[in-house]
Amino acid sequence: MKKYMLLITMAALGTAALFAQTPEDQAWAEQIRLEAAAANEEYNNTAIDEDVAPEAPPFEEPPPPQKKKGVPYPYRRYFEFGVNNAGAGFANNFLSVGDIFRKQIVVNRELFGKIKADGFIVDADVDASAFVNVNAQNWGFDITASVAGDVSFEAPQSFFTLLSEGNKDLHSSHGTFSVYGAVYTEAAVDIHARFLKSKQLKISVIPSMFVPLMYIPKNGFSYDLIMEQDRVSFSVDGSLDVYAPFSLDALMNDQDSIEYMSILDAKGFDLSLNAEYDVFKDRFDWLTVGFNVKSIPLAAATLQHRTRLSLAEKPWNILDANDLMGGLTSGADDLFHLPDGDDINFDSVEGETTVRRPVRFDLYSNIRPFGKKLVVVRPSIGLTAANTLDGKPHFNYSLTAELNTPVFLLHLFTAYDELVYKHGLMIGLNFRIVELDVGVDVRSRDFAKSFDLNGARVWVGARVGF
């Protein structure tokens, strides 16, 4: 429209200039011609109006199509409840199944020669938990109640060397038999949500309340075999302390006097944190990295009852080497002083101690080579800080390979976890509404013997939800 108005104006002015006759008219016409020329130049320099089609944008390559994320396996349940990994296990670093199930066991140097410098160690553990989970798309929470614990027994190598080789060279021998462990009950809430625009970051905060049902600090009994020129002395000394939220003496003799709800007075609190990040979620969702901190202490548990088993602080026997053979042949009754009731003390008293669960750090990743949870490889490495049981820090690691079809689940794993080597598998059947799991592993504190059936654990699990 603007274009047409300009053309009409130029035509009218040109006609007026054509009919101009006087010098004044000619000057006026020349001015009109110059103005028309300036207007035409201005038009040529202006943008094209709406009546003129705009230029087409330059051609650009379309972006490559994004790969569609796979369907998660197993299908996520929005609500579920059940029992997780309820089981028990044991392990030792000495006797295998082949050594135990023999027609005849020969106790000799070859058998006891399998015991290494750290001695004979037996570990036993128990674990069971019940849970309720609620999972929305980007948030959820889990409520868990559990009982878990482990107890360890250690016997010195020197004692078994003395049994198998004797004491022909009349050397002295020393060693300590130790027992330690703890059993906890716990109630925890796992609150988790996804953050960032793409929801790639998942944060979990897990406050928990725990009560030690039994706590045994590392203690035990020591023996001393002292060989001198004309004197043989053998003595045993030490004690075993067991702490509990109620009196063990009352538990064995007067259960009606126990107020079981008083165990809540011994409660403690700690906090666990977890963070996961989906590295390539926008395209091929094949990698998640995570970091976990478990049992950050907030308030220590306090146990008020101590039960102690101890021995009298005196030698069990003192022998005169010169009279040893004569006493043995004459059958002297006072040659050996064996322990009797007066040497063993059992008391249950008020004895307060504080308990904190060990802090643990873990760094892990979930590798999904097909971009979905059909196949998952899960390596992990961690550190358990110095704890109240053995007082030493130690490393942990694990490697798990998972096959998760909509119905069948198969998990294979190997790990060094809390001083024990473990290798096992879990098989599950997922019927969408109901899932049933069963698992087994072989284990030992010695890596080579962990493949010799020196220990095992069996557990079961069940989930119901929709």
C-alpha positions as CSV (number, residue, x, y, z in Angstrom):
1,M,0.0,0.0,0.0
2,K,2.8,2.4,0.8
3,K,4.4,1.6,-2.5
4,Y,1.3,2.6,-4.4
5,M,0.8,5.9,-2.6
6,L,4.4,6.8,-3.3
7,L,4.0,6.1,-7.0
8,I,0.8,8.2,-7.2
9,T,2.6,11.1,-5.5
10,M,5.5,10.9,-7.9
11,A,3.2,10.8,-10.9
12,A,1.3,13.9,-9.7
13,L,4.5,15.8,-9.1
14,G,5.9,14.9,-12.4
15,T,2.8,16.1,-14.2
16,A,3.0,19.4,-12.4
17,A,6.6,19.8,-13.4
18,L,5.8,19.0,-17.1
19,F,3.3,21.9,-17.4
20,A,5.4,24.5,-15.6
21,Q,6.1,27.5,-18.0
22,T,7.6,30.4,-15.9
23,P,11.0,30.5,-14.4
24,E,9.4,30.3,-11.0
25,D,7.4,27.3,-12.2
26,Q,10.6,25.7,-13.6
27,A,12.4,26.3,-10.3
28,W,9.5,24.8,-8.4
29,A,9.4,21.9,-10.8
30,E,13.1,21.3,-10.3
31,Q,12.7,21.3,-6.5
32,I,9.8,18.8,-6.9
33,R,12.0,16.5,-9.1
34,L,14.8,16.5,-6.5
35,E,12.4,15.7,-3.7
36,A,10.9,12.9,-5.7
37,A,14.4,11.5,-6.4
38,A,15.3,11.7,-2.7
39,A,12.0,9.9,-1.8
40,N,12.7,7.2,-4.3
41,E,16.2,6.6,-2.9
42,E,14.8,6.4,0.7
43,Y,12.3,3.8,-0.5
44,N,15.0,1.7,-2.0
45,N,16.9,1.7,1.3
46,T,13.8,0.7,3.5
47,A,12.7,-2.9,4.4
48,I,10.2,-4.6,2.3
49,D,6.7,-4.1,3.6
50,E,4.2,-6.8,4.4
51,D,3.0,-7.1,0.8
52,V,6.3,-8.4,-0.3
53,A,7.2,-12.0,0.5
54,P,10.2,-12.2,2.9
55,E,13.4,-14.0,1.9
56,A,13.6,-17.7,2.8
57,P,15.9,-18.5,5.7
58,P,19.1,-20.3,4.9
59,F,18.9,-24.1,4.9
60,E,20.1,-25.8,8.0
61,E,20.8,-29.5,8.6
62,P,18.1,-31.0,10.9
63,P,19.4,-32.3,14.2
64,P,20.0,-36.1,14.5
65,P,17.1,-38.0,16.0
66,Q,17.5,-38.7,19.7
67,K,17.6,-42.3,20.8
68,K,14.5,-43.3,22.7
69,K,15.1,-44.3,26.3
70,G,14.5,-47.9,27.1
71,V,11.7,-49.2,29.2
72,P,12.9,-49.7,32.8
73,Y,13.3,-53.3,34.0
74,P,11.8,-54.4,36.3
75,Y,8.8,-52.2,36.0
76,R,8.7,-49.7,38.8
77,R,6.1,-50.2,41.4
78,Y,4.4,-47.0,42.8
79,F,3.7,-48.7,46.1
80,E,5.2,-51.8,47.6
81,F,5.9,-53.6,50.9
82,G,7.7,-56.7,51.9
83,V,10.7,-58.3,53.5
84,N,14.2,-57.7,52.1
85,N,17.2,-60.1,52.4
86,A,16.2,-62.0,55.5
87,G,18.9,-64.5,56.2
88,A,21.9,-65.6,58.2
89,G,25.4,-66.7,57.4
90,F,28.8,-67.8,58.8
91,A,32.4,-68.0,57.7
92,N,35.8,-69.2,58.9
93,N,39.3,-69.1,57.5
94,F,40.3,-72.7,58.5
95,L,37.8,-75.5,57.9
96,S,36.1,-76.1,54.6
97,V,33.1,-78.4,53.9
98,G,35.6,-81.1,52.8
99,D,37.4,-80.9,56.1
100,I,34.2,-81.2,58.1
101,F,32.3,-83.9,56.2
102,R,35.0,-86.6,56.5
103,K,34.6,-90.1,57.7
104,Q,37.6,-89.5,60.0
105,I,39.2,-86.2,60.9
106,V,42.9,-86.4,61.8
107,V,44.1,-83.6,64.0
108,N,47.7,-83.2,63.0
109,R,50.3,-80.7,61.8
110,E,48.9,-80.8,58.3
111,L,45.4,-79.8,59.4
112,F,46.5,-77.0,61.8
113,G,49.1,-75.9,59.3
114,K,46.3,-74.3,57.4
115,I,45.9,-71.6,60.1
116,K,47.7,-68.4,59.2
117,A,49.3,-65.8,61.4
118,D,46.0,-64.0,62.1
119,G,44.7,-67.2,63.7
120,F,41.4,-69.1,63.5
121,I,38.5,-66.7,62.8
122,V,34.8,-67.4,62.8
123,D,32.2,-64.8,61.7
124,A,28.5,-65.1,62.0
125,D,25.8,-62.6,60.9
126,V,22.1,-62.2,60.7
127,D,20.0,-59.6,58.8
128,A,16.3,-59.1,58.2
129,S,14.2,-56.0,57.3
130,A,10.6,-55.1,56.6
131,F,9.8,-52.1,54.4
132,V,7.1,-49.9,52.8
133,N,8.0,-47.9,49.7
134,V,6.1,-45.1,47.9
135,N,7.6,-44.1,44.5
136,A,6.2,-41.2,42.5
137,Q,7.8,-40.0,39.3
138,N,10.3,-37.6,40.8
139,W,10.0,-38.2,44.5
140,G,9.3,-41.0,47.1
141,F,10.0,-42.3,50.5
142,D,10.7,-45.7,52.2
143,I,10.1,-46.7,55.7
144,T,12.2,-49.6,57.0
145,A,12.4,-51.6,60.2
146,S,15.3,-54.0,60.5
147,V,17.5,-56.2,62.7
148,A,21.1,-56.8,61.8
149,G,24.3,-57.9,63.5
150,D,27.5,-59.9,63.4
151,V,29.7,-61.6,66.0
152,S,33.3,-62.8,65.5
153,F,35.5,-65.2,67.4
154,E,39.3,-65.3,67.1
155,A,41.8,-68.0,68.4
156,P,45.5,-67.5,68.1
157,Q,47.8,-69.5,65.8
158,S,50.2,-70.2,68.6
159,F,47.6,-72.3,70.4
160,F,47.0,-74.6,67.5
161,T,50.8,-74.8,66.8
162,L,51.2,-76.0,70.4
163,L,48.5,-78.6,69.9
164,S,49.8,-80.0,66.6
165,E,53.6,-79.8,67.2
166,G,53.8,-80.2,71.0
167,N,56.4,-78.5,73.1
168,K,59.5,-80.6,72.5
169,D,61.9,-77.7,72.6
170,L,60.2,-76.4,75.9
171,H,59.4,-73.0,74.5
172,S,56.9,-70.5,76.0
173,S,53.7,-69.8,74.3
174,H,51.2,-66.9,74.5
175,G,47.9,-66.1,72.8
176,T,44.5,-64.5,73.2
177,F,41.0,-65.8,72.5
178,S,38.8,-62.8,71.5
179,V,35.1,-62.3,70.9
180,Y,33.5,-59.1,69.6
181,G,30.4,-58.0,67.7
182,A,27.1,-56.2,67.9
183,V,23.4,-56.7,67.0
184,Y,21.2,-53.6,66.2
185,T,17.6,-53.0,65.6
186,E,16.8,-49.9,63.5
187,A,13.9,-47.8,62.2
188,A,14.7,-45.5,59.2
189,V,13.0,-43.2,56.7
190,D,14.5,-42.7,53.2
191,I,13.2,-39.5,51.7
192,H,14.4,-39.0,48.1
193,A,13.6,-36.6,45.2
194,R,15.0,-35.6,41.8
195,F,16.3,-32.2,41.1
196,L,17.6,-30.0,38.1
197,K,15.5,-29.2,35.1
198,S,16.2,-32.6,33.5
199,K,15.7,-34.4,36.8
200,Q,19.2,-36.0,36.5
201,L,20.2,-35.6,40.1
202,K,18.6,-37.7,42.8
203,I,19.2,-36.9,46.5
204,S,18.3,-39.2,49.4
205,V,18.3,-38.3,53.1
206,I,17.9,-41.2,55.5
207,P,17.6,-40.4,59.2
208,S,17.5,-43.5,61.5
209,M,17.0,-44.5,65.1
210,F,18.9,-47.5,66.3
211,V,19.2,-49.5,69.5
212,P,22.0,-52.0,70.2
213,L,20.4,-55.2,71.4
214,M,23.8,-56.6,72.2
215,Y,27.3,-55.0,72.1
216,I,30.5,-56.9,72.8
217,P,33.7,-54.8,72.6
218,K,36.8,-56.7,71.5
219,N,37.9,-58.6,74.7
220,G,38.6,-62.2,75.7
221,F,40.9,-64.5,77.5
222,S,44.7,-64.8,77.3
223,Y,46.8,-67.8,78.1
224,D,50.5,-67.9,79.0
225,L,52.6,-71.0,79.0
226,I,55.9,-70.1,80.6
227,M,58.8,-72.6,80.4
228,E,61.7,-71.9,82.7
229,Q,64.7,-74.0,83.7
230,D,63.0,-75.7,86.6
231,R,59.4,-74.3,86.4
232,V,56.4,-74.7,84.2
233,S,53.6,-72.2,84.5
234,F,50.3,-72.2,82.6
235,S,47.7,-69.5,83.4
236,V,44.5,-68.0,81.8
237,D,43.2,-64.5,82.5
238,G,40.8,-62.1,81.1
239,S,37.1,-61.4,80.8
240,L,34.2,-61.2,78.4
241,D,31.9,-58.2,78.6
242,V,28.4,-58.1,77.1
243,Y,26.4,-54.9,77.1
244,A,22.6,-54.8,76.6
245,P,19.7,-52.5,77.2
246,F,18.4,-54.8,79.9
247,S,19.9,-57.3,82.4
248,L,20.9,-60.6,80.9
249,D,20.7,-62.1,84.3
250,A,17.1,-61.1,84.5
251,L,16.5,-62.4,81.0
252,M,17.7,-65.9,82.0
253,N,16.2,-66.0,85.5
254,D,13.4,-63.5,85.9
255,Q,11.9,-62.4,82.6
256,D,8.8,-61.0,84.3
257,S,10.9,-58.2,85.8
258,I,12.1,-56.9,82.4
259,E,10.4,-53.9,81.0
260,Y,11.1,-54.5,77.3
261,M,10.0,-51.0,76.2
262,S,12.8,-49.6,78.3
263,I,15.2,-50.6,75.5
264,L,14.1,-47.3,73.8
265,D,16.0,-45.5,76.5
266,A,19.2,-46.8,74.9
267,K,18.4,-45.4,71.5
268,G,20.8,-43.5,69.3
269,F,20.5,-41.5,66.1
270,D,22.5,-41.3,62.9
271,L,22.1,-40.0,59.3
272,S,22.8,-41.4,55.9
273,L,23.1,-39.5,52.6
274,N,23.0,-40.6,49.0
275,A,23.4,-38.7,45.7
276,E,23.0,-40.1,42.2
277,Y,23.6,-38.3,38.9
278,D,22.4,-39.6,35.5
279,V,25.3,-38.5,33.3
280,F,23.7,-39.0,29.8
281,K,20.0,-39.0,30.6
282,D,19.0,-36.7,27.7
283,R,20.3,-39.1,25.0
284,F,21.6,-42.6,25.7
285,D,20.9,-43.2,29.4
286,W,23.7,-45.6,30.1
287,L,25.6,-44.2,33.1
288,T,24.7,-43.2,36.6
289,V,27.4,-42.3,39.3
290,G,26.6,-42.2,43.0
291,F,28.1,-41.4,46.4
292,N,26.8,-42.8,49.7
293,V,27.7,-41.8,53.3
294,K,26.2,-44.2,55.9
295,S,25.7,-43.8,59.6
296,I,26.9,-40.3,60.3
297,P,26.6,-40.1,64.1
298,L,24.1,-37.6,65.6
299,A,23.6,-39.1,69.0
300,A,25.3,-42.2,70.5
301,A,23.3,-45.0,72.0
302,T,23.8,-45.6,75.7
303,L,23.7,-49.1,77.3
304,Q,23.3,-49.3,81.1
305,H,23.7,-53.1,81.7
306,R,26.9,-55.0,81.6
307,T,27.3,-58.7,82.1
308,R,30.9,-60.0,82.6
309,L,32.3,-63.5,82.5
310,S,35.8,-63.5,84.1
311,L,38.4,-65.9,85.5
312,A,40.3,-65.5,88.8
313,E,43.6,-63.7,88.4
314,K,45.8,-66.7,89.4
315,P,47.5,-69.5,87.5
316,W,45.5,-72.6,86.9
317,N,48.6,-74.7,87.6
318,I,52.2,-74.3,88.6
319,L,54.5,-77.3,88.1
320,D,58.0,-78.0,89.3
321,A,59.8,-79.4,86.3
322,N,61.9,-81.7,88.5
323,D,58.9,-83.4,90.1
324,L,56.8,-83.4,86.9
325,M,57.5,-87.1,85.9
326,G,57.1,-88.3,89.5
327,G,53.8,-86.6,89.9
328,L,52.5,-88.0,86.7
329,T,53.4,-91.6,87.6
330,S,52.1,-91.3,91.2
331,G,48.8,-89.8,90.1
332,A,49.1,-86.8,92.5
333,D,45.8,-85.0,92.8
334,D,47.3,-81.6,93.5
335,L,49.7,-81.7,90.5
336,F,47.3,-79.7,88.3
337,H,44.9,-77.0,89.5
338,L,41.9,-77.1,87.1
339,P,39.3,-74.3,87.1
340,D,36.3,-74.7,89.3
341,G,33.3,-72.6,90.3
342,D,35.5,-70.3,92.5
343,D,37.7,-69.4,89.5
344,I,34.8,-68.4,87.2
345,N,33.0,-65.2,88.0
346,F,29.7,-64.2,86.4
347,D,28.2,-60.8,87.3
348,S,25.5,-58.5,85.9
349,V,25.9,-54.9,87.0
350,E,25.1,-51.4,86.0
351,G,27.9,-50.5,83.6
352,E,27.3,-47.7,81.1
353,T,28.9,-47.5,77.7
354,T,28.2,-45.6,74.5
355,V,27.9,-47.1,71.1
356,R,28.1,-45.5,67.6
357,R,27.7,-47.4,64.4
358,P,30.7,-47.3,62.1
359,V,30.7,-44.6,59.4
360,R,31.0,-45.9,55.8
361,F,31.7,-44.1,52.5
362,D,30.9,-45.7,49.1
363,L,31.5,-44.5,45.5
364,Y,29.7,-46.5,42.8
365,S,28.3,-46.4,39.3
366,N,25.5,-48.1,37.4
367,I,26.5,-48.9,33.8
368,R,23.7,-49.8,31.4
369,P,25.2,-50.8,28.0
370,F,21.8,-51.0,26.4
371,G,20.5,-47.7,27.8
372,K,17.9,-49.4,30.1
373,K,17.9,-51.6,33.1
374,L,17.9,-54.9,31.3
375,V,21.6,-55.3,31.9
376,V,23.3,-53.4,34.7
377,V,27.0,-53.6,35.8
378,R,27.5,-52.0,39.2
379,P,31.1,-51.5,40.5
380,S,31.7,-50.0,43.9
381,I,34.5,-49.0,46.2
382,G,34.3,-47.8,49.8
383,L,35.9,-47.2,53.2
384,T,34.6,-48.1,56.6
385,A,36.1,-45.7,59.2
386,A,37.6,-46.8,62.5
387,N,34.7,-48.3,64.5
388,T,34.0,-49.4,68.0
389,L,34.5,-53.1,67.2
390,D,38.0,-53.6,65.9
391,G,39.1,-49.9,66.0
392,K,40.6,-50.1,62.5
393,P,39.6,-48.6,59.1
394,H,39.3,-50.9,56.1
395,F,38.4,-50.8,52.4
396,N,35.4,-52.4,50.7
397,Y,34.7,-53.2,47.1
398,S,32.1,-55.0,45.1
399,L,31.2,-55.8,41.5
400,T,27.6,-56.8,40.5
401,A,26.2,-57.9,37.2
402,E,22.4,-57.8,36.8
403,L,20.0,-59.3,34.3
404,N,16.5,-57.7,34.9
405,T,13.9,-59.0,32.5
406,P,10.2,-58.2,33.1
407,V,9.8,-61.6,34.8
408,F,13.2,-63.2,35.6
409,L,16.0,-61.5,37.6
410,L,19.6,-62.8,37.9
411,H,22.3,-61.0,39.9
412,L,25.9,-62.2,40.2
413,F,28.3,-60.5,42.6
414,T,31.7,-60.6,44.2
415,A,32.8,-58.4,47.1
416,Y,35.1,-57.7,49.9
417,D,32.7,-56.3,52.5
418,E,33.4,-55.7,56.2
419,L,36.6,-57.8,56.2
420,V,34.9,-60.8,54.5
421,Y,35.2,-62.0,50.8
422,K,31.9,-62.9,49.3
423,H,30.8,-64.4,46.0
424,G,27.2,-65.3,45.2
425,L,24.1,-64.9,43.2
426,M,20.4,-63.9,43.6
427,I,17.5,-65.2,41.5
428,G,14.2,-63.5,41.4
429,L,10.8,-63.9,39.8
430,N,8.8,-60.7,39.2
431,F,5.1,-61.2,38.6
432,R,4.5,-57.4,38.7
433,I,2.2,-57.6,41.7
434,V,4.5,-60.1,43.6
435,E,8.3,-60.5,43.5
436,L,10.1,-63.4,45.1
437,D,13.9,-63.4,45.6
438,V,16.4,-66.0,46.9
439,G,20.1,-65.6,47.2
440,V,23.2,-67.5,48.4
441,D,26.9,-66.8,48.6
442,V,30.1,-68.4,49.7
443,R,32.5,-66.4,52.0
444,S,35.6,-66.3,54.1
445,R,38.1,-63.8,55.5
446,D,40.7,-65.5,53.4
447,F,40.3,-64.9,49.6
448,A,41.5,-68.3,48.5
449,K,39.4,-70.2,51.1
450,S,36.3,-68.2,50.1
451,F,36.0,-70.5,47.1
452,D,36.4,-73.6,49.3
453,L,33.0,-73.4,51.0
454,N,34.5,-72.2,54.3
455,G,31.3,-70.2,54.9
456,A,28.0,-69.4,53.3
457,R,24.9,-67.2,53.7
458,V,21.4,-67.8,52.4
459,W,18.6,-65.2,52.3
460,V,15.1,-64.7,50.9
461,G,13.0,-61.7,50.0
462,A,9.5,-60.9,48.9
463,R,7.8,-57.7,47.5
464,V,4.1,-57.0,47.0
465,G,2.9,-53.9,45.3
466,F,1.4,-52.2,42.2
